[in-house]
Amino acid sequence: GGGGGGGPFVHGHNASQDLKAIVASLAKADPEVYQKLKAELSVRLEEMRDLKLMERAIEAISSHEKHDAHDSDLLNGIMRAALRSTNSASVVSFVAVLCQFAGTDARMPQDLFMSVCRWLNEFFVRLNMQDLTRLIWAFGNMEQVPEKSFADNLSKHLNVQLRKQSHVFDAGSLCNVCVALKRLVLFPLRTDIIILIVPLFGRKHDSFSNKQLCEVLDTFHSMRSLVSNPLVPILILSKVAQGLSKRFFKMSMTAMQLSQILYSLQSLDSELTELGALVPPLVQSMLSAPSLSSPTGLAHLPASDSCKLLFVLDWCKEVSLVKKVFKVLCTSICSGIKETDIEDFSAFISVVMTCSLELSPAQAKELGAECLR
């Protein structure tokens, strides 16, 4: 709307230029203009043909400060337009639009979701490893369960690609698949896929960022009961454990990341002896003055991660360290205990018992009430 203050856009031969101008203005528009532009866009969806533009439009709408649940109809309208405008040659661009949609809070109506699945089902063969992992991430994020035939087909194709293309499988793709598999509870073949991913992770874990390492180990931790034998060989866990000190000191790992990684390693194999020697110096370092109170330091650790850290320390038989750390974390644990899940909560209770942690009468009462709840 340039100098015209968001004035009417010209319809006709210049329609695609108009649509580009609307989308370009959307992201930074002030609230009143934002509403007008959205209204203009929604009546012009029939004219929309450019998938790249649709991807940008979804991004602009969902990232605007005034974006809310009412935008869901418009976002779904864009997805319908994308489905109309796509063909076998543009399936990769369509996946990009779908990923952008999956990053929003909008939920597809069932008829649209089924149409998207049916259309994609025909074109899996055109997707490479990276596109497939993004697609799986999108389905994991949308939390809408596809039909069994679609999920079977996608699983099989991913299996084939994993076997063929594992050499080009980078940390980001591996992390995407892991996070999606954790969410896609009803996904067939996810056990086969996770078993294929574990050795890849073993070879590439050094190239993972701290955040990616957290995500992947947490996925393995949450899926460990799906596989009858240990999910991750102890040799791989040992290598990850051995690299932790270097990561902690060189890659500025946060207290939260370290707690999560240690807990996942311990839960994946309680025979992992390396942790016994590794944990005390790392935790001592977290207790030292500058790092203790930094925004990502131990003093600001959320309750659930505090429970995890105390549990690992207790497992390492470091009772005096448990007590030191508990002094720092006591208030935040007791005030945040309602937000913890049952696994973290029971881990904390077991530490209170085995290490005879001293609680004030008020804290003990609070904890008792939480047990009942």
N, C-alpha and C positions, 0 to 999 in steps of 0.2 A: 504493500500500500504506500510505499515511499512517501513523497511529499503530500500525497492526497489524503493522508491521515487514515489509511485503511479503507479508502473509498471503494466503490464497486469494481469488480474485475470484469474485463471485457470478455464476453462469450464469443465463440466462433472459431475462425481459423487459427487463432493464436492460443487456443485452449491449453495446450501443453505448457506454454510459457507461463500462462496464468497460474496453473497448478503448481509449477515450480516456484513461482513468486509466493504463493500462499504458504507452501511448505517451508520455504526459506524464512518467511516472516514469523512463522508459528512459535519457534523455540524462544525467541526473545521478546515476543509481543507483550504489552502490558495487559492486565487481566481483561479489560473490556474488549480490546482488539482481539485477544486470544479467543474469546467466546464467538466473536463475529467470524473470525477466520475458520473456526471449527464448523460453524453453521454453513459457511460458504463451501467448505470442503465436503461436508456430508451430502449436499445437494449435487455435487459434481463428481461423486464417486463413479458414476457410469462412464465418465470420460477418462478415468484413470487407467493407464495401460502400463506405465513404466514401473517395474518391480523395485528398481533402485530407489525411485521416488517414494514408493509405498514404505520401504524400509526406513527412509529418512523421516517420513510423516509420523510413523509409529514412535520413533525415537523422540521426535520433537514434542509430540503430545504427552508422552509418558514422562518426559523429563521437565515439563513446565511446572512452575511452582503451584499453579492453580489446577493441576491435573487431579481428578478425583474419580470415584466409581462411576459417575455419570458418563464418563468418556468410553465406557465399555462398548456401547452400541456402535460408536464411530470406529473404534479399533476393530470390532468384528466386521463392520462394513468394509474396512480396508482389506481384511483377510479374504472376504468374499470376492472383492475386486481382484485380489492377487490370484485367487483360484481361477477366475475367469480369464485372466490375462496370461496365464502361464502355458507352456507347452514342453514337450520332451527336451527341447534344447535349453530351456531356462530353469530346469529343476534346481540347480545350485542356487540361483538367485531367489527362487521360491523358499528354499530352506533358510536363506538369510533373513527373509521377511518373517518366516515362522519363528526363528530364534529371537528376533526383535520383539515379536508379540509375546513369546513365552517369558520374556523378562518383565512383562507388565503384570498387573493384578487381574487383568481381564480374563474371563473364562468363556470358552467358545460354547455356543449352543450345540447340543448333541448332533443335530443334522449337519452343521458345518464341520464339526470335528470328524464325523464319519466320512464326509466328502473328502476332507484333507487326507485322511488315512487311505481311502480308496485310491486317490490319485497318486499319492506317493508310492503306494504298494507296487505300482507298475514300473516305477523308475529307480528302484534301489540300485540297479546295476550301473546307473550313471553316476553314482556317488562314490567319491573316493573315501579313504580312511577319515580324513579330517571332517568332511561333510557329514559322514555317518555319525561321528562322535558328537558333532554339534546338534544333529537331529535327535540323538538319544538324550543329550542334555536338555533340549527343548521339551521333549516328552516328560522327562523327569521333573522339569520345572513347572509344567502345566498341571501335573498331577491328575490328568484325565487318562483313564486306562483304555488303550486301543483294543480292538477285537483281537481274539487269539490268533487268527490267521495272519494279521498284520504284524503282531509282535513276533510270531514264529519266523516270519519271512525276514524281518529286520534282524532278529537274533542270528539267523543262519547266515545272512549276508555279512554281518559284522564278524562272525566267526571265520568266514572265508577270508575276509580282508585282513583280519588279525594274523592269520597264518601266512598270508602272502606278503603283507606290507609292514610287518613288525619293525623292520629296519628304519622306516620313516616315521615311526610312532614317537612323537616328542612328549615331553613332560606335560604340556598343556592338554594334549589330546587324552593322554592316559588319565589325567586328573578329571577331565570332563566325563569320561566314561564311568570312572569310579563313583563320582558324586551322583550321576544319573542312576547307576545300578542300585545305589543305596536307597534311592527314592522309588524306583520302579519295582515295588515289592512283588507285583503280580507278573513280572516279566519272565517269560519262559527262557530257558537256556542261560539265565544270568549266572548260574553256578559254573557252567562251562566257560563262560566269558571271563569270569573273575579268575578262574584257574589258569586261563591263558595269559591274563594280565600280570599275574604275580611274578613269573620269571622276567618279564619285560621291566617291571618295577625294579627287580633285583639288579638288572644291568644298568638302569638309568637313574637310580635314586639320587646320585650325586648331583644331577643336573636340576633337581627339583628345588623350587623356592621353599622357604620355611612353611609358608601357607599351604603350598601344594602337598608338602610332606605330611602336614597335619591332616589335610583332607583325605589323602589316600590311606594313611594308617587308620584313620577313624572309620573309613569304609570297610577296610579289612576287619577291624575290630567288631563292627556291627554285623558283619556277614559271617563271622567265624563259625557260627552254629550250623551254617548251611552245608559245610563240608565235613565228612566224618573224620578224616585225618587232619592234622594241623594245617591250617590254610596257608600260612607263610613259613617256608623252611627256616629253621633256627639260624642257618648260615647267613641268610639274607638279613634277618633281624639283628644278628651280631654285627654285620657290616654297618647297618644303619646306626646302631648304638655307638660303634667305634667312631663314626663321623660326627657324633653329636657335639662333642666339646669344641671341635673346630667351628661347627656351625654357630654354636652359642656365642663364642667369642669373636668370630670374624663376620658373621652375617646378622649381627644384632637381632638375635631371636628374642621375642617377648616372653615374659613369664608365663603368659597364657599358652603360647605355642609349646614351650618346653613342657609344661604340665600335661598338655594333651598328648604330646608325642611319647613321653615317658609312660603314661597310663596305657596308651594303645600297645606299646611294645611289651609291657608287662602282661597285659591281658591276652596278647596273642601267644605268648609262651612264658609260663611262670618258671621255666628252667633257665631263663636268660641271665646267666651269671654276671655278664658284663655290667649290668645295671648296678649291682652292689658296689662296685668300685667307682662307677661313673657318677652316680647321683650325688653323693655327699659334697664333693668339691663344687659341682654346678650350683647346688642349693646354697652353699656357704657364700658363693659369689653373689647370688641373688639377694642374700641377706646383708651384703655390704652397703655402706652408706649411699653412694650416689645412685646405684641401680635400684635400691630398695624402693625409694619413693618416686622414681620417674613414672610418668603416666602409664608406661607399659611394664612397670616393675611389679614386684611381689605384693607391695602394699595395696595395689589396685586390682588384685586378682579377683574375678567374680567367684561367687560361692561354689558353683559347680566345679570349676577348675581347681579351687582350693581343696575341695574334697578329694579330687583325683591326686593332687600332689601329696597330700597327707597320707593317702592310701599307699602310694608308691614308697614313700619314706618308711612307713610302717613295715611294708613288705621287705624293705632292705634292712630291717631291724635297727633303724637309726632312731631310737626312742628319744634321745636328747635333742636331736634335730627336729623331730616331730613337735616337741614341746616349744622349741624356739620359734618355729614357723607358726605354730598355733597361736602363740602370743600376738604375732603380727596380724593373723587372719581371723582371729576369734570373732571380732565384732562383725566383720563383713559376712562370715559364714552364718552366724546366728541371725543376722538381719535378712540374709538372702536365701535362707534354707528352704523357704516355700517355693522358690523358683527352680530348685534342683529336681532332676528326674530321680526315679526310684533307685536306679543303679548308683548314682553319685551319693544319694542320701544314705543308702545302706553301707556304702564304703566308709562314709564318715562315721556312722554309728559304730562300725567295727573298730575304727581307730580309737574312738572315745573309750571303748571297752578295753582293748588290748593295751593301750598306752596309759590307761587311767588318767585321762585328761581332766583337768579341774574346770568345772563350769560353775558360774554363779547360780544361786537358787533360781533367779529369773530365767537364765539361759536353759537350765535343766528343765524347767517347767515348759518353756517354749518348745524344746526338743521333744519332750514327752507328748505335747499336744500335736506336734507335727507327725510323730510316729502313728498316733491314732488316726490322724487325717489320712 
